[in-house]
Amino acid sequence: MARQRQPYMGIYENMDFPPYKYEEYPKVVGYRDEKKRDPIIVADPREEVEFITKGAPGAHISREDELQAELERKAVELEAAKKQLAELKASQDKAKAGTLPLPAGKKEG
């Protein structure tokens, strides 16, 4: 019998790679400019918490401004949800009014 050929493994067939270890830090948490070319990098969880609470000096948008913008977006979403809920309740009330049985002694028509 013919010996079976091993499948082609590509150019990395004979290379030894070190085992991969996931590391969360350092990581990018924001940018200092509008075009997102100057990243703000934190080295550990303490620095990340500090950035979240205080922001970073020289950041394009301060943390307060970012939170204010988020608050405004949430307010718009809340108003839209309230309007949608009112419309839903109105349509349910209209449907209920149309399906209620007539009081005794009354006739349709």
N, C-alpha and C positions, 0 to 999 in steps of 0.2 A: 504494500500500500504506500501511496505517496504521503509524505509528511505534510500536515496541514500548515499553511502559512499563517503567521501571526498578523492580525490586522494592523494596518499602518497607523502609527500613533502620532504622526506629525513631527515637527522639528523639536518638540519638547520631550520626545520619547526617552532620551537618556539624561535628562537634567534632573537634579535633585533640588526641590524647593523646600525651604524651611517651613515648618508647620505654621499655619495662619492662626493668629490670635487676635480676636476682635478687641479693639480699644475705642472707647467713646470719645476720649479727649486726646489731643486738642480738637476743638470743633468751631465752626463758624456760627456766630449767633446774630450777626447783623453786618451792616456795611456803613462806612463813613461817608460815602458819596452817593449821589442819585443814580449814577450809572452802574452801581454795584461792582466796582473794580477794586475798592480798598476794604477788605474784609476786617471785621472785628473778631478776633480769635480768643477763645478762653482755654485755659490749660487744665482746669479742674472744676468740680461742681461748685465750690465756694465762689469762684470767679463768675460762674454762670448765674448763680443766685444774685450776686452783687450787680451784675449787668441787668438782670430782670427787674430788680428793685430800684436801682439808681440810674440805669442807663449807662452810657459810656461817653466820656468826654470826646468831643469832636464827631459824634455820630450825626449822620445826616438828619435823622428825626429823633428827637428826644423821646424817652420812654413815656413821659407824660402826654406828649402829643400823640404818640402811637396809641396809648390807652384811650385818649379822648376820641380819636378817630374810630376806634373799635366800639366805644360807647355809642357814638352817633350811628354807626351801622346797625348796631343791635336795636336802637330806638326805632329806626326805619323798619326793620324786620318785625318788631313788636307791633307797630301800627298796622302793617300789612296783615299780620296774623289776626289782630283784633277785627279788622274789616272783614276778613274771610270768615271768622267765627260768627260775626253778626249776620252775614249773608246766609251761612249754613243754618243758623237758628231760625232765621226768617223763612227759609224754604221748608224747614221741618215743621214750623208752626202752620204754614200754609197747607202743607200736606196733611197735617193732623186735622185742620179745620175742614178740609174737603172729605175726610173719611169718617168724621164723627157721626154716630147714628142720630137720627132726628128724635126730638123729645116725643113722649107718648101722646097720641091724639093729633099730632100734626101730620099732614100729608104733603108729599112732594107735588110741585106743579103749580 
